[in-house]
């Protein structure tokens, strides 16, 4: 299957990630099939897509005329059999290995052998997800980041059996829809992004747990300090800039003091056991009112929309 042969894309799961992924492909003139288990979920997904698009209109990213055209490209369904029309199918359900394995086994039996099957898993090895399928060579990872219609990165993960041809095809398809695919050359849990992200989170939680600083101070150090460099200066580029000899000297001294506990933080586990789940319960590392939660989400979206608009102007 070549990138130019793909005209219909199916997305399984219309939740947090799935409806955004469907929006991406519909925005680039692909026919899209969006599947979930109930019509109610699908109605909500289309409502969310419309809301996303209206926000993009207000930010100057698309025209008002495009909203209905994009939504018209998406056909919702609760029938797995409708997936066989697609040349590319992207699974975006909850991070449950058994459910994912069963879906890919079903798709393997339903679809033509050259249909490309991708999983949006953020942490589970692609090889494990593909384990029950016969044609494992056409299964790979395509990990989009939330919100997928604004964040350009997609991690393309080659499972142990994924063919090079399938990886190259999905890479070109993602480029065609304006994404920035990166190759993950070894199928490891967490791939690249989540390994980096959760290494940072582990140390952030450890700093709070050990009374070094409170949550607000930790977040301020990221937002007002090192995080300001990250959009233009990655960690390895930064290491080269300051000098690998200095980086080595710092590591010789500090790494033994950084948290290396091999499991979740006891503080994190304690908070979950107490029902302090963050936005879900209004209490986590911070206390959250409904207004504060809405403002936090709004700040993130405004930042991403502004960044996307600037990027569009530079193209």
C-alpha positions, -999 to 999 in steps of 0.1 A, spaced: 0 0 0 14 34 -10 5 67 6 -12 79 -26 -35 48 -26 -51 58 8 -83 78 4 -103 65 33 -91 64 69 -110 48 98 -106 56 135 -117 32 162 -126 51 194 -142 85 193 -130 97 227 -103 121 238 -79 112 210 -100 95 184 -123 124 174 -92 147 171 -75 122 148 -106 119 127 -107 157 124 -71 158 112 -78 135 82 -111 150 74 -95 184 73 -71 171 46 -99 158 24 -98 121 34 -130 102 37 -132 92 74 -151 65 93 -153 71 130 -164 41 152 -175 37 188 -198 15 208 -228 39 210 -245 66 189 -244 89 220 -206 88 221 -204 95 184 -229 124 186 -207 139 213 -176 133 192 -190 153 162 -201 180 186 -165 182 200 -151 183 165 -174 212 155 -163 230 187 -126 225 178 -132 238 143 -151 269 155 -123 277 178 -99 273 149 -120 297 128 -120 323 157 -82 320 157 -78 325 120 -66 290 112 -94 280 89 -124 297 73 -160 295 85 -169 278 52 -146 248 60 -164 237 92 -193 219 75 -171 206 47 -148 189 72 -175 175 93 -192 162 61 -161 141 54 -167 121 86 -192 92 87 -199 77 122 -207 41 128 -211 15 155 -204 -14 131 -169 -28 129 -178 -41 94 -178 -5 81 -140 -4 89 -132 -27 60 -138 2 35 -106 20 48 -71 16 35 -57 29 69 -73 21 103 -61 38 135 -71 24 168 -75 49 196 -93 32 225 -83 30 261 -49 16 272 -61 -19 277 -38 -45 261 -64 -73 259 -90 -51 242 -64 -38 218 -52 -73 209 -88 -84 203 -95 -54 180 -65 -61 159 -73 -98 157 -108 -89 145 -95 -63 120 -69 -88 107 -98 -111 98 -120 -84 85 -97 -63 63 -78 -70 31 -42 -81 38 -27 -48 26 -48 -26 48 -25 -7 72 -34 -10 109 -20 15 134 -24 18 171 -24 51 189 -11 36 221 11 59 241 30 33 262 22 -4 252 46 -22 229 32 -25 194 45 -61 192 23 -71 222 -7 -54 207 -2 -73 174 4 -106 191 -29 -123 181 -30 -111 145 -18 -132 115 -6 -103 93 16 -86 119 38 -70 93 10 -44 85 6 -34 121 25 -4 136 23 24 161 12 59 153 12 78 186 -5 112 183 -3 137 211 -32 155 228 -48 176 213 -39 158 181 -53 184 157 -29 210 172 2 192 183 23 182 152 43 153 167 34 117 158 57 89 170 59 62 143 67 29 160 80 -2 142 69 -33 159 91 -64 158 72 -76 127 62 -43 111 74 -41 75 96 -12 64 72 -5 36 43 0 60 64 23 82 74 44 52 38 46 39 24 59 72 53 83 75 44 99 41 6 99 50 14 118 82 35 143 63 7 148 39 -17 158 67 7 183 82 21 162 110 57 158 121 64 121 123 95 108 141 108 73 138 110 51 170 135 25 159 130 1 188 96 -10 202 100 -2 239 73 8 265 66 45 264 85 50 231 103 84 232 80 111 244 64 93 274 97 80 286 111 115 287 79 130 301 75 105 329 111 107 338 105 144 344 73 137 363 89 112 385 116 137 396 90 165 400 69 143 423 100 132 442 109 169 448 75 175 464 75 142 483 109 151 498 99 186 509 124 203 485 97 225 470 59 226 467 41 218 435 37 254 424 75 260 427 83 229 407 59 239 379 72 275 379 108 262 374 96 244 343 72 271 329 94 301 337 128 285 332 139 254 313 106 249 296 110 283 278 140 268 259 124 235 249 104 246 218 137 256 201 164 237 220 160 200 228 180 184 256 207 169 234 212 200 214 214 219 247 240 194 259 261 201 228 257 238 232 270 239 268 296 212 261 295 175 268 324 179 292 303 202 314 273 178 310 295 149 322 307 169 352 272 178 362 260 142 358 290 129 378 278 150 407 240 151 405 227 119 390 232 99 422 209 124 439 180 121 414 152 97 421 157 63 406 129 44 424 117 17 400 80 20 407 54 48 411 60 73 438 46 64 472 32 100 474 14 95 440 0 61 451 -12 76 484 -30 105 466 -48 80 443 -58 58 472 -72 89 490 -92 98 459 -71 129 451 -71 124 414 -66 160 401 -92 175 378 -114 144 382 -120 151 419 -110 188 423 -79 179 444 -45 165 434 -12 183 438 -34 214 438 -70 222 447 -91 229 417 -124 247 414 -144 243 381 -134 278 370 -97 270 377 -99 238 357 -116 256 328 -90 284 329 -62 258 328 -76 241 298 -82 274 281 -46 286 286 -33 254 270 -55 257 240 -48 294 235 -11 287 237 -13 258 211 -36 278 188 -12 308 189 17 285 182 -1 268 153 -11 301 138 25 313 139 37 281 124 12 284 96 24 319 89 60 307 86 51 280 60 
